Amino acid sequence: MRLKNNECTSPRYLKGKKLSDLQLELIKCPYPMKCKSSSDCECFYRPFNDTVEVDCSYRNLTKFPRIEVEGERVALNLVGNAISESPYSSLGYENVTSLLLSNNKISRVTWLPPRIEIIKLDGNQLKYMTPYILRKMNNSSTVELSNNPWTCDCFAANFQKFVKNKLGKEGKEIICAADNKPLIEKTNLCELMPFLILHVMYLSLILIVFLVEFFSFYRNYKSRKADAAVEVLYV
């Protein structure tokens, strides 16, 4: 049987693809078991890696949907929405191993599913990553963080170390918003800290001088007022 020129006619996402080029990981089937979401997402089953895919991509979502899925491995696709918040623990994501969040508006991440293996956060509004989230991502097999407005200051030292060790050459795609240069090429993340410290010390000194002058004036004012009251009594 020759498969060279035979093409798929369905499903739609594989229509026209040659059978000889068909990859098993591309095949997905309708999922017959329990799979519910709060945002009318679609559910599929991928036999290749025994994963339930919950497809919520490009639905103009502004919040993470809640899901109820019977499956040991869940891939949640939320690409191309308008979500700005972080995921959190009460959404039913305990079995989510793949979380695709590319091209949203997420500005911070405070929680990730406990079994996460694949996390894609490229094309968002991220500036910092907390040490907790870096530890979670360090155990993941795939991490994508490019196309975010990263702040590259002294507080990004742990993030820089993570990028160098975890992302390798792909780390060059992590660009600092201030000068449009790769984070991994920075050698002086803390160069502004001495200036900031001096600036804070200068402002603190001004505040102290102001408070001393204020209390001195107030004490003199109270003293003069008391003396005036005494004079009135003697008159």
C-alpha positions in Angstrom: 0.0 0.0 0.0 1.5 3.3 -1.1 0.9 6.3 1.2 3.1 8.9 -0.6 0.4 10.9 -2.3 -2.5 10.2 0.0 -3.8 13.1 2.0 -6.0 13.5 5.0 -9.5 14.8 4.4 -10.5 15.2 8.0 -10.4 16.4 10.7 -10.1 20.0 9.5 -6.8 20.8 11.3 -5.2 17.9 9.3 -6.9 18.4 6.0 -4.5 18.3 3.1 -1.7 16.8 5.1 0.1 13.9 3.5 -0.2 10.6 5.3 3.5 10.0 4.8 4.2 13.3 6.8 1.7 12.6 9.5 3.2 12.7 13.0 1.5 10.8 15.8 1.7 13.7 18.2 -0.6 15.7 15.9 -3.4 13.2 16.1 -6.2 14.1 18.6 -9.6 12.6 19.1 -12.9 13.7 20.7 -12.7 13.1 24.5 -15.7 10.9 25.6 -15.1 11.3 29.4 -15.8 14.2 31.7 -14.3 17.4 30.6 -16.0 20.7 31.6 -14.9 24.3 31.6 -16.4 27.6 32.6 -15.6 29.2 29.2 -17.0 26.7 26.6 -13.6 25.3 25.7 -13.1 22.2 23.5 -11.7 18.9 24.8 -9.6 16.4 22.9 -7.5 13.3 23.6 -4.0 12.8 22.3 -3.1 9.1 22.2 0.5 9.8 21.6 1.2 11.0 25.1 -2.1 10.0 26.8 -3.0 13.6 27.4 -6.4 15.4 27.5 -6.1 18.8 25.7 -8.4 21.6 26.8 -8.4 24.1 24.0 -9.4 27.6 25.2 -7.3 29.5 22.7 -8.4 32.7 21.0 -11.6 33.2 22.9 -11.2 36.7 24.2 -10.9 35.5 27.8 -9.9 37.9 30.5 -9.8 35.4 33.3 -8.6 31.9 33.7 -11.4 29.3 33.2 -12.2 26.7 35.8 -12.0 23.1 34.5 -13.2 19.7 35.5 -11.3 16.9 33.7 -11.1 13.2 34.2 -7.5 12.6 33.2 -4.1 12.1 34.7 -2.4 14.5 32.2 -4.0 17.7 31.0 -2.7 20.2 28.5 -4.5 23.6 28.8 -4.2 25.9 25.8 -5.0 29.5 26.6 -3.0 31.1 23.8 -4.2 34.4 22.3 -6.5 35.7 25.0 -6.5 38.9 27.1 -5.8 37.3 30.6 -3.8 39.7 32.8 -3.9 37.9 36.2 -1.9 34.9 37.5 -3.4 31.4 37.7 -4.2 30.2 41.2 -4.8 26.9 43.0 -8.6 26.6 43.0 -9.2 26.4 39.3 -8.9 22.6 38.9 -5.4 22.7 37.4 -3.9 20.0 39.7 -3.3 17.6 36.8 -2.2 20.2 34.2 1.2 19.3 32.9 1.2 21.7 30.0 0.1 25.3 30.3 0.2 27.4 27.2 -0.2 31.1 27.9 1.5 32.8 25.0 0.2 36.2 23.8 -1.9 37.3 26.7 -1.5 40.3 29.0 -0.1 38.5 32.1 2.0 40.9 34.3 2.9 38.5 37.1 2.9 34.9 38.0 2.4 33.8 41.6 1.4 30.1 41.2 1.9 27.2 38.8 0.3 23.8 38.7 2.2 21.3 40.9 2.9 18.9 38.0 3.8 21.4 35.3 6.2 20.2 32.6 5.6 22.7 29.8 5.0 26.4 30.5 4.8 29.0 27.8 4.6 32.7 28.8 6.0 34.4 25.8 4.3 37.5 24.5 3.0 38.8 27.8 3.7 41.8 30.1 6.1 40.1 32.6 8.8 42.2 34.3 10.0 40.0 37.1 10.0 36.4 38.3 9.9 35.4 41.9 12.3 32.8 43.3 9.4 30.5 44.0 8.2 30.5 40.4 11.8 30.1 39.1 12.2 27.0 41.2 8.9 25.6 39.8 10.0 26.3 36.2 13.4 24.9 36.8 11.8 21.4 37.1 9.9 21.9 33.8 11.1 20.4 30.5 10.0 23.3 28.3 9.9 27.0 29.3 9.3 30.0 26.9 9.6 33.5 28.3 10.5 35.7 25.3 8.8 38.9 24.2 8.2 40.3 27.7 9.3 43.8 29.0 11.8 42.4 31.5 13.2 44.7 34.1 17.0 44.0 34.3 18.1 45.5 37.7 19.8 44.1 40.8 16.6 42.2 41.6 16.9 40.2 38.4 20.1 38.4 39.4 18.4 35.1 40.2 16.4 35.4 37.0 19.6 35.9 35.0 21.1 32.8 36.6 18.0 30.8 35.7 18.0 32.0 32.1 21.7 31.1 31.6 21.3 27.6 33.2 17.9 26.6 32.0 17.4 28.3 28.6 20.9 28.1 27.2 21.2 29.8 23.8 17.5 30.5 23.8 18.2 32.8 26.7 19.3 35.5 24.2 15.6 36.0 23.5 15.0 37.4 27.0 15.4 41.1 26.3 15.7 43.9 28.8 13.0 46.6 28.2 15.3 49.5 29.1 18.0 49.0 26.5 16.7 46.2 24.3 19.7 44.0 25.1 19.7 40.3 26.2 19.7 39.7 30.0 22.3 37.0 29.8 24.9 39.5 28.4 24.5 41.9 31.4 27.5 42.0 33.7 26.5 45.0 35.9 22.8 44.5 36.9 23.5 46.3 40.2 25.3 49.3 38.8 22.5 51.7 39.7 22.2 50.5 43.3 24.9 52.8 44.8 23.2 55.8 43.1 19.8 54.7 44.5 21.2 54.2 48.0 22.8 57.7 48.0 19.5 59.1 46.7 17.5 57.5 49.4 20.0 58.6 52.1 19.9 62.2 50.8 16.1 62.2 50.9 16.1 60.7 54.4 18.6 63.3 55.6 16.3 66.1 54.3 13.3 64.5 56.0 15.3 64.2 59.3 16.3 67.9 59.1 12.8 68.9 58.4 11.4 66.9 61.4 14.1 68.4 63.7 13.2 71.9 62.6 9.5 71.3 62.9 9.7 69.9 66.5 12.1 72.7 67.5 9.6 75.3 66.2 6.7 73.5 67.8 8.5 73.3 71.2 9.4 77.0 71.0 5.8 77.8 70.1 4.4 75.9 73.1 7.0 77.5 75.4 6.1 81.1 74.2 2.4 80.2 74.6 2.9 79.0 78.1 4.9 82.1 79.1 2.2 84.3 77.7 -0.4 82.5 79.8 1.7 83.0 82.9 2.0 86.8 82.2 -1.8 87.0 81.8 -2.3 85.4 85.2 0.1 87.8 87.0 -1.6 90.8 85.4 
